[in-house]
Amino acid sequence: MRVYDIIFKKRNGQKLLKEEIDFLIFKYNNGDMPDYQMSAFLMATFLNGMDDDETFLLTDAMINSGDRMDLSFLDMPIADKHSTGGVGDGTSFIVLPIVASLGICVPMIAGRGLGHTGGTLDKLESIPGFRTSIDKKEFIDILESSGAAIIGQTFEIAPVDKKMYALRDSTATVESISLISASIMSKKIAEGAKSLVLDIKAGSGAFMKKDSDAKKLAQKMINIGKNFGLNILAVVTDMNSPLGNCVGNSLEIEQAINILKGKLKNDLSELSIYLSALMILNVKKTSSLKEAQDLAQKQIDNGKALEKFTEIIRLQGGNTKVVDNPDDVLPKAKYSKRFMAKKSGYISNIDTRSVGIAEMLTGAGREKKEDKIDYSAGIIFHKKLNEYVKKDEAIADLIYNSSDHIDEAEMIMSDAYIIYNNEDKNINMAGKVYDKRIIELL
Ligand code: URA
């Protein structure tokens, strides 16, 4: 068998066999196949796609490139959730303590931010001392004592995905339904989750711009999960405006603490309760979604979710004083610049990807993997999508230490926000109504 022939077959739109996919992934993982051949294969797959059988086989081959954890000895339901990424998506560290406080084990392996999307690991690392680089033994020890941990891909969980993702990122082959499905599902299955909730984002701040593509991605991932025996649910959610009241690493941690204290309610808290409820329902702890939502809310109201978050911070080496005094513990930026409305009207459209880019330019994100980030930088929103704003009223504050790219960030924000002074506040420029986050539960 030759790698060339497999690329040739995919280039011509033919279906690949198990032995071909296994051979290709095995060779690439072992360093016996050059990046230029994998790049050609990725582009052929991007252009011609893979059917459900091939995507399942690719996922299986990627899982087999590393360890597959067996956490069944923990004697607890083992659940996880994955969001496909967006702007201000800080649901993971709100959902995880809510769900884990109910005795559900959550072995979460999360990622870093790149380009316009933020990363859960970066946000958590803005808490002084918080470690996400944890080996397998310590990960299992933490899971045994607290039932939850959030770590980076530090040991051999689908290692080939790391190499393939880096190549996809530099060869414009990220937004492929088959490749995204295999990438995410290989990691989730290898980490040992038995129950999975997927939050598939759709809109201007997501990989999938159209609801119909997000649904196709969700369905593909559900099919793979079912083939591996997972209890799996997927929900398509809207990413046509940033989630929550701010973006930025320490800003989002402070916001999450306020949500877990029950002091703040917004679209992020609502989505977090909803995703927690899906996880609770999916492990059959309740028999209805409503009951599960009430239970998730109860864990906030009785302080149990906040207690669990404090425990996770302590076990992962973070300064737990952050919970009582986030202002004293989290890094703070020196400067802020107000971004104001140029005219009165309703905010009828937000190019959410651009807001993510503006966030990156404050210093809060990275353009290239090796860039350093400023944990204290970001954006605080004063007005959300569909809200009325008066001329010269504040829409957002840019928060920063280095002013190197602030003028550019402000220009990008200015192009990203469309203000419409027609009285019909629910119609954006694309003529679509955006009044809720949940698009469809599959
Ligand atoms: N997140 C992943 O882990 N993989 C992808 O391909 C896209 C998002």
Residues whose N, C-alpha, C, O or C-beta is under 5 A from the ligand:
A	BS01	URA	T84 V174 L179 I180 S183 I184
